[in-house]
Amino acid sequence: MLQSLKHRGPDSTGFAVYGSGNPGDYVMRLKVAEQEDMGKGSGVRDLIEARIAEVDKRLASHDAQVKSQSRVTPYALRYVLGHSGDTEAMAKHIEEVEGVEILSLGNALELIKDLGDATVVSGQYALGDFAGTHAIGHTRMATESDVDIRSAHPYWAFPYNDVSVVHNGQITNYWIMRRQMERKGHRFMSNCDSELLAVYTAHNLANGVSLEDSLRQSIDEIDGVFTYLVATSDQLGMAKDTMAAKPLVLYESDELIAMASEEVAIRSILPQEIDTTDPYDEEVRVWQA
């Protein structure tokens, strides 16, 4: 589906995939450099090894049990951790290592994003072998932020478990709402307005607001033209502003729910004759995953 939308933007592709691993374990995806750093000589590789060693040292200092560690690319790693302590404190300590960014840390969520189209990124991270329940993804053309992994969608809201967001549109009161979230203790890793939606949603969920109520609330509190998808470990939800200028095409059957910005994406996996619906009359919808 994402590859069929390559024309929407060639800069980066991201996947938020939800697996069904051991509920007591955390899966951590992190990067220790940017893709473009890899062409800068052997000194970069030495720096990467030093960063990984420091990450392992800090995990040990928080009594995290590393059950597995895999090097997905020279600059991206996947850890499976056992940890019963303060996960937020551990994550913050890890991200104090220069050049290190946690992309996701959750029981079900794994966030994979990199430069390149969907076929390149999926192959690079072996997503064809991933088994899970649901996923959201995004292919991006950079408009108001950099072409790098940090600015790619989907977004995870540190340090909240298993919340991811993709977004099409523009949030015009981004800076006002970002400052509000920062005053409440939230951190942002990019200047992309889409990240606000992840932080905003995670803040609401952490304070007892249901996903559906958060989505409805966002229509009143967020200014701009937007459609966005939210995924948690067991729910999928969508919201669009009242003008509904950014489309969302939906296919739904007893076996499958598929959503995309364009019908061509759905037809890439369902080439047979189907009825698709663009729910312009629905500003909010939630599904159980």
N, C-alpha and C positions, 0 to 999 in steps of 0.2 A: 504493500500500500504506500509506504513512504517513498519507495523508488519511483512509483508512478507520479509522485508529486515533486520530483526533482526540479521541475521547471519553476517551482515557487521559490527556490533558493539553493545555490550550490555550496554555501559556505560551511555548513555543519549539519550533522544529523545526531539525534539523541533518542534513546529508548529508556523508558522507565518500565521495568519488567518485574512481575510479582511471582515469586516462586513459592514453593511449599516445603521449605526446609524444616529443620528442627526449630520449633517455636522458642526454645530456650537459647538459641544462638543468635548472635548478631552477624550480619554480613556487611562488611565495610568495603566500599569501592573508593579508591583515592588515586590521585595523580601526584607525581613528584616533580613534574616539569611539563612544559607545553610541547606539542608536537614539533613546532618549528625550532625548538632548542636542539633537536637531535642532530642538526647539520652543523653544529658549532664546534666540533672537534672532541677529542678524547677527554678533555677537561670536564665537559658536561657529564660524561658517563661516570667519571670519578665522583662528581658532585652528587649525582643521582644515587650512587651506592652509599654515600655518606648520609644522605637524607633518609634512605630506607633503614639504615642501621640505627639512626636516631629515632625513627618511628617505632622500631621494634623495642628499643630501650625504654621509650615512654609508655608503650603498652605494658611492658613488664612492671614498670613503676606503679601502674594502676591495677596490678594483679589481674590483668586480662590474659586469659588462656588462648594462645593462638592454636586453633585446631587445624587450620590449613592456611597456607599463603601461596598464591600463584601470581606469577609475573605475566600479565596479559599482553602488555606491550613494554618496550623499554622504560616507559614513564608511567604506566598504569598498573595498579595492583589490586588484587581481590583477597580479602582476609575473611575467614570465618572465625569468630571469637566467642569465647565464653566469658561473660562479665556480669558481676552482680553488684558492682559499685555505682558511683556517680558517672553515668555515661556522658553527660554533658561536659563535666570537668575533664574527663579523658579526651573527648573530642577536641575541646579547646586547647588542651596541652599539645596534642598532636599537630594542630593547625598553627601553633606558634613556631613550628619548624619552617624556616624560610623556603618558599617554593612548594610547600605541601598543601593540598586542598582535599578535604573529604568531599566526595561527590554524593555519597549516600551512606547512611548507617541505619540499618533497620532489620527487623526480623524477616520481612518478606520482600521489601523493595531492594532492587539493584538498579542503579542508575548508570547508564553507559552513554557517553557522548564524546564526539571527537570531530575533527575536521574531515570533510569528505561526504560523498553521497551515501545513501542507505546501504547499498550493496558493499561498498568499501568498509564502512564502519561495522556492519553486521559480520562480514567475513573476518575482519581484523580481531573482533572480540568473540568469535565463535558462537554467535547467538543462534545459529541454526541448531545447536545442541541444547538450547535452554528449554526446560520444561516448567510451565507455570500456569497460572489461572487467567491473568489479564495483563494488559500493557497499554501504555500510551506512548506516542512518539511525535517527533517534530523534525521537519527539514527547514532550514533557515537561510534567509538572506539578511545579512547585517545591514541595518538602517541607521540605528542610533547608538550602537555600541560596537565593540571591537570584534574582529574575526579571531576568536580563540575559544578554547574549551570552556573557559569560565563564563562566557557570554552565550553559550549554546543552551537550548532547551533540551529536555525538561528541567524544571527546577525542583529541588528538594529544600525544605525549610529546616535548616539547622536549629536545634538538635532533635526535631520532632520526628517520631517514628513513622515511616511508611506513608508520608504525604508527598505527592508529586503533582506538578501542574504543567500544562502546555497552554499556549495563549496565542491568539491571532487578533491583532488590533493595536490600539494605543491608549494608554491610561494618562489622561491629561492632568490629574491631580496626584501624579506619582510621587513627587518630592514632598508634598504636604503629608501624604499618608506614610511615606517612608520615615519621615522624621517622627511621626507619631509612634510607629512601630519601634524605632530605635530608642525612643524615650521609655518604652516598655521593656527594653532589654534585648530586643532582637538584633541580629547582625545580618548584614547583606554582603554578598561576595562579588556583586557585579553592579553595574549601573543600568541594567536592563529592567524595564518596567514590568516585565513578566514575572520576575522574581518576587515582586510585591505580592502577587496573587498567592504564591505558595506560602509566604510568611503570614499573610492575612488569614488564609484558611487554617493554617496550623495553629495560629494564635486563638482563633475561635474554637477549634476543636479541643484545644488544651483547656479552654475555659468552659467546657460543657455545652457548647453550641453544637447542634446536630449539623451534619454536612448540608442537608437541604436548607436549614435555616440560614447557614452561613452563605450559601449561594444566593438566596433571596435577599439577604441583607446587603450583599455586595452590589446588587443592582442599584440600590439607593445610595450607597456610600462611595462607590467608585465612579469617577467621571471618565467619559471617553467612549470610544467605539470598540467593543471587545466581544469576543466569544472565547470561553476557556473551558478546558476539561480538567477535572480533578480526579485523582485516583488515591485510594487508601488501600489497606490490606484486604478489605472486603466490600468496597463500594466504588462505583464510578458516578461522577456527576458532571453536569454541564450547566453553564449559565451564559446568557448573552444580554447585552444592554437592550433597552427598550426599542431602539431604532432597528436592531437586528440586521445591521448592514454587513456583518461578517458571517458568512454562511456556515451551517453545519448540516451535513447530509447524514441521515440515519438509516441504517438497515437493521431490522430486528426480527429474529425468529426464535423458535424454542431452543435452538442450539447455539445461536451466535448473536452478539450485538457488535456492530461495526459502525464507526463514525469517522467522518473525514471532512476536510474543507471543500473537497470536490468529489463529485460522483465517480470520476475516473478511478479514484483510489479504491472505492468499494468494488467496482467492476473488475479491478485487477485480480481480486480473489473470488469474485462471484460473476463470472462472465455470462452465465445464463440469464435469461430474461427475468428481471426482478422489478419490484416496485420499491422505489426509494422515496423517502419523505424528508423534506427540509422543514423542520418544525419551527417555522417563523412564529407560530402562535404560542409556542412554549418558550418561556424565558429561562426556566429552570427544570431540570429533570435529574433524577437519581436512580441508579440501578444497584442491586445487590450483586456483588461479584461472586 
